[in-house]
Amino acid sequence: MEDKELDKKISGHFMSQKLPAENVQRILDQVQTSKKVVWWHYWAPVAAAAAIVMVFSFQMARSYEDGEFYFDVAGEIAMRHNSFTDFEVEAASHEGVQAGLKDLAFSVTPLMKQKILSAYEVIGARYCQLEGQQAAHMQVRHRTTGALCTLYVASLNGPLKALKNIDQNVKLETHHVSLWEDSDRLFALVN
């Protein structure tokens, strides 16, 4: 036999060999199924990791906001202390302020920290807003030093609810602000 003849016989033999049609179809079905699953298997862990990172970031940002909110409120009150203008009511007591600011939905008379507040005499007050809530901006004078200070009173509604049970002292660059809760009201004293 010659090489050409041998090549033809070998080639013919292999060409006559083939898989049954059902085996070919099973292989083709597996290829198509694996293509559908591959993209899902690839992206599912990525999507899960992204969701976990987003939830974690949201919780961290939220706890930061809650933890620093009192500091922001103290800064806002200190700014208003520096820009106190005219009184709407001149009064020498908390009762006088309450009588003069008739539209207040809460009492300005403190029930707690009487000892601290007894060192101050009330001079006057005006209506104000704090974080969208009605507030009383009172100017008080330290009885010993004569320093003019601000006493803020607001109901703990809206965003201020986050300050429930607060008792914080905040030292700012130029002022010291004491914040405390008293019967669902926020009191803030700026020195």
DRENDO-1510 file (C-alpha; in Angstrom, 1 decimal, always signed):
<recs>
REC; n; res; u; v; w
REC; 1; MET; +0.0; +0.0; +0.0 .
REC; 2; GLU; +1.1; +3.3; -0.8 .
REC; 3; ASP; +1.1; +6.3; +1.5 .
REC; 4; LYS; -1.7; +8.0; -0.4 .
REC; 5; GLU; -3.9; +5.0; -0.3 .
REC; 6; LEU; -3.2; +4.5; +3.4 .
REC; 7; ASP; -4.1; +8.1; +4.1 .
REC; 8; LYS; -7.4; +7.7; +2.3 .
REC; 9; LYS; -8.3; +4.5; +4.2 .
REC; 10; ILE; -7.4; +6.1; +7.6 .
REC; 11; SER; -9.3; +9.3; +6.7 .
REC; 12; GLY; -12.3; +7.4; +5.5 .
REC; 13; HIS; -12.3; +5.3; +8.7 .
REC; 14; PHE; -12.3; +8.4; +10.9 .
REC; 15; MET; -14.9; +10.2; +8.8 .
REC; 16; SER; -17.3; +7.3; +9.1 .
REC; 17; GLN; -17.1; +7.4; +12.9 .
REC; 18; LYS; -19.5; +9.8; +14.5 .
REC; 19; LEU; -21.5; +10.3; +17.7 .
REC; 20; PRO; -25.1; +9.4; +17.8 .
REC; 21; ALA; -27.4; +12.4; +17.3 .
REC; 22; GLU; -28.8; +12.2; +20.9 .
REC; 23; ASN; -25.2; +12.6; +22.3 .
REC; 24; VAL; -24.6; +15.6; +20.0 .
REC; 25; GLN; -27.9; +17.2; +21.1 .
REC; 26; ARG; -27.1; +16.6; +24.8 .
REC; 27; ILE; -23.7; +18.4; +24.5 .
REC; 28; LEU; -25.2; +21.3; +22.7 .
REC; 29; ASP; -27.9; +21.7; +25.4 .
REC; 30; GLN; -25.3; +21.7; +28.1 .
REC; 31; VAL; -23.4; +24.5; +26.3 .
REC; 32; GLN; -26.5; +26.6; +26.0 .
REC; 33; THR; -27.5; +26.0; +29.7 .
REC; 34; SER; -24.0; +26.8; +30.9 .
REC; 35; LYS; -24.0; +30.1; +29.0 .
REC; 36; LYS; -27.2; +31.2; +30.8 .
REC; 37; VAL; -25.9; +30.4; +34.3 .
REC; 38; VAL; -22.4; +31.8; +33.8 .
REC; 39; TRP; -23.3; +35.5; +33.8 .
REC; 40; TRP; -25.6; +35.1; +36.8 .
REC; 41; HIS; -23.0; +33.2; +38.8 .
REC; 42; TYR; -20.5; +35.9; +38.0 .
REC; 43; TRP; -22.6; +38.9; +39.0 .
REC; 44; ALA; -24.5; +37.6; +42.0 .
REC; 45; PRO; -21.5; +37.8; +44.4 .
REC; 46; VAL; -20.7; +41.3; +43.1 .
REC; 47; ALA; -24.2; +42.5; +43.6 .
REC; 48; ALA; -24.4; +41.0; +47.1 .
REC; 49; ALA; -21.1; +42.7; +48.1 .
REC; 50; ALA; -22.3; +46.0; +46.7 .
REC; 51; ALA; -25.5; +45.8; +48.7 .
REC; 52; ILE; -23.6; +45.0; +51.9 .
REC; 53; VAL; -21.3; +47.9; +51.4 .
REC; 54; MET; -24.2; +50.3; +50.7 .
REC; 55; VAL; -26.1; +49.2; +53.8 .
REC; 56; PHE; -23.0; +49.4; +56.0 .
REC; 57; SER; -22.2; +52.9; +54.6 .
REC; 58; PHE; -25.7; +54.1; +55.1 .
REC; 59; GLN; -25.7; +52.9; +58.8 .
REC; 60; MET; -22.3; +54.5; +59.4 .
REC; 61; ALA; -23.4; +57.8; +57.9 .
REC; 62; ARG; -26.6; +57.7; +59.9 .
REC; 63; SER; -24.9; +57.0; +63.2 .
REC; 64; TYR; -22.4; +59.9; +62.4 .
REC; 65; GLU; -25.3; +62.2; +61.8 .
REC; 66; ASP; -27.1; +61.2; +65.1 .
REC; 67; GLY; -23.8; +61.5; +67.1 .
REC; 68; GLU; -22.9; +64.9; +65.7 .
REC; 69; PHE; -26.4; +66.5; +65.5 .
REC; 70; TYR; -26.2; +68.1; +69.0 .
REC; 71; PHE; -22.9; +69.7; +68.0 .
REC; 72; ASP; -24.6; +71.3; +64.9 .
REC; 73; VAL; -27.5; +72.5; +67.0 .
REC; 74; ALA; -25.1; +74.0; +69.6 .
REC; 75; GLY; -23.3; +75.8; +66.7 .
REC; 76; GLU; -26.5; +77.2; +65.3 .
REC; 77; ILE; -27.6; +78.5; +68.7 .
REC; 78; ALA; -24.2; +80.1; +69.3 .
REC; 79; MET; -24.5; +81.9; +66.0 .
REC; 80; ARG; -27.9; +83.3; +66.9 .
REC; 81; HIS; -26.5; +84.3; +70.3 .
REC; 82; ASN; -24.0; +86.6; +68.4 .
REC; 83; SER; -26.7; +88.1; +66.3 .
REC; 84; PHE; -29.4; +88.7; +69.0 .
REC; 85; THR; -31.3; +91.9; +68.0 .
REC; 86; ASP; -34.4; +93.4; +69.5 .
REC; 87; PHE; -36.6; +91.8; +72.1 .
REC; 88; GLU; -40.2; +91.2; +71.3 .
REC; 89; VAL; -40.9; +91.0; +75.0 .
REC; 90; GLU; -39.0; +92.7; +77.8 .
REC; 91; ALA; -39.4; +90.6; +80.9 .
REC; 92; ALA; -37.6; +90.0; +84.2 .
REC; 93; SER; -38.7; +86.3; +84.7 .
REC; 94; HIS; -39.6; +83.2; +82.8 .
REC; 95; GLU; -43.3; +83.8; +83.7 .
REC; 96; GLY; -43.0; +87.3; +82.1 .
REC; 97; VAL; -41.5; +85.7; +78.9 .
REC; 98; GLN; -44.3; +83.2; +78.9 .
REC; 99; ALA; -47.0; +85.9; +79.2 .
REC; 100; GLY; -45.3; +88.0; +76.5 .
REC; 101; LEU; -44.8; +85.2; +74.0 .
REC; 102; LYS; -48.4; +84.0; +74.1 .
REC; 103; ASP; -48.2; +81.9; +70.9 .
REC; 104; LEU; -45.6; +79.5; +72.3 .
REC; 105; ALA; -46.9; +75.9; +72.4 .
REC; 106; PHE; -44.7; +75.0; +75.4 .
REC; 107; SER; -43.6; +76.4; +78.7 .
REC; 108; VAL; -40.3; +78.3; +79.0 .
REC; 109; THR; -40.1; +77.7; +82.7 .
REC; 110; PRO; -37.4; +75.1; +83.5 .
REC; 111; LEU; -38.1; +72.3; +85.9 .
REC; 112; MET; -34.5; +71.1; +86.0 .
REC; 113; LYS; -31.1; +72.8; +86.5 .
REC; 114; GLN; -32.7; +75.5; +88.7 .
REC; 115; LYS; -29.4; +76.0; +90.5 .
REC; 116; ILE; -27.6; +76.8; +87.3 .
REC; 117; LEU; -30.3; +79.0; +85.9 .
REC; 118; SER; -30.8; +80.9; +89.2 .
REC; 119; ALA; -27.4; +82.6; +88.5 .
REC; 120; TYR; -29.0; +84.4; +85.5 .
REC; 121; GLU; -31.7; +87.1; +85.3 .
REC; 122; VAL; -34.0; +87.2; +82.4 .
REC; 123; ILE; -33.9; +90.5; +80.3 .
REC; 124; GLY; -36.1; +89.8; +77.3 .
REC; 125; ALA; -37.1; +87.3; +74.6 .
REC; 126; ARG; -38.3; +86.8; +71.1 .
REC; 127; TYR; -39.8; +84.1; +68.9 .
REC; 128; CYS; -37.3; +82.0; +67.0 .
REC; 129; GLN; -37.0; +78.8; +65.0 .
REC; 130; LEU; -34.6; +75.9; +65.7 .
REC; 131; GLU; -34.4; +73.1; +63.1 .
REC; 132; GLY; -37.9; +74.0; +61.9 .
REC; 133; GLN; -39.4; +74.0; +65.4 .
REC; 134; GLN; -40.8; +77.0; +67.3 .
REC; 135; ALA; -38.4; +78.2; +69.9 .
REC; 136; ALA; -38.0; +81.0; +72.4 .
REC; 137; HIS; -34.7; +82.9; +72.2 .
REC; 138; MET; -34.2; +84.5; +75.6 .
REC; 139; GLN; -31.4; +86.9; +76.6 .
REC; 140; VAL; -30.2; +86.5; +80.2 .
REC; 141; ARG; -27.6; +88.3; +82.2 .
REC; 142; HIS; -25.2; +86.5; +84.7 .
REC; 143; ARG; -25.9; +88.0; +88.1 .
REC; 144; THR; -22.3; +88.0; +89.2 .
REC; 145; THR; -20.3; +88.9; +86.1 .
REC; 146; GLY; -23.0; +90.8; +84.2 .
REC; 147; ALA; -22.2; +88.8; +81.0 .
REC; 148; LEU; -25.0; +88.7; +78.5 .
REC; 149; CYS; -25.9; +85.1; +77.6 .
REC; 150; THR; -28.6; +83.3; +75.6 .
REC; 151; LEU; -31.1; +80.8; +76.9 .
REC; 152; TYR; -32.9; +78.8; +74.1 .
REC; 153; VAL; -36.0; +76.8; +74.7 .
REC; 154; ALA; -37.7; +74.6; +72.1 .
REC; 155; SER; -40.0; +71.6; +72.1 .
REC; 156; LEU; -38.4; +68.3; +71.2 .
REC; 157; ASN; -40.4; +67.7; +67.9 .
REC; 158; GLY; -39.3; +67.0; +64.4 .
REC; 159; PRO; -35.5; +66.5; +64.0 .
REC; 160; LEU; -35.0; +67.7; +67.6 .
REC; 161; LYS; -36.4; +64.4; +68.8 .
REC; 162; ALA; -32.9; +63.0; +68.3 .
REC; 163; LEU; -31.8; +65.1; +71.3 .
REC; 164; LYS; -34.1; +63.3; +73.7 .
REC; 165; ASN; -32.4; +62.7; +77.0 .
REC; 166; ILE; -29.5; +64.9; +76.1 .
REC; 167; ASP; -27.2; +66.5; +78.7 .
REC; 168; GLN; -24.1; +67.8; +76.8 .
REC; 169; ASN; -21.6; +70.6; +77.2 .
REC; 170; VAL; -20.2; +71.8; +73.9 .
REC; 171; LYS; -17.1; +74.0; +73.8 .
REC; 172; LEU; -17.0; +76.0; +70.6 .
REC; 173; GLU; -14.2; +78.4; +69.6 .
REC; 174; THR; -15.8; +81.4; +71.3 .
REC; 175; HIS; -18.6; +80.0; +73.3 .
REC; 176; HIS; -19.6; +77.3; +75.7 .
REC; 177; VAL; -23.1; +75.8; +75.1 .
REC; 178; SER; -24.9; +73.6; +77.6 .
REC; 179; LEU; -27.7; +71.5; +76.1 .
REC; 180; TRP; -30.2; +69.5; +78.2 .
REC; 181; GLU; -33.7; +68.0; +78.0 .
REC; 182; ASP; -36.3; +69.1; +80.4 .
REC; 183; SER; -39.8; +67.7; +80.1 .
REC; 184; ASP; -39.8; +67.2; +76.3 .
REC; 185; ARG; -38.2; +70.6; +75.8 .
REC; 186; LEU; -34.6; +71.4; +74.7 .
REC; 187; PHE; -32.8; +74.0; +76.8 .
REC; 188; ALA; -29.6; +75.5; +75.6 .
REC; 189; LEU; -27.5; +78.0; +77.6 .
REC; 190; VAL; -24.8; +79.9; +75.7 .
REC; 191; ASN; -22.0; +81.6; +77.7 .
</recs>
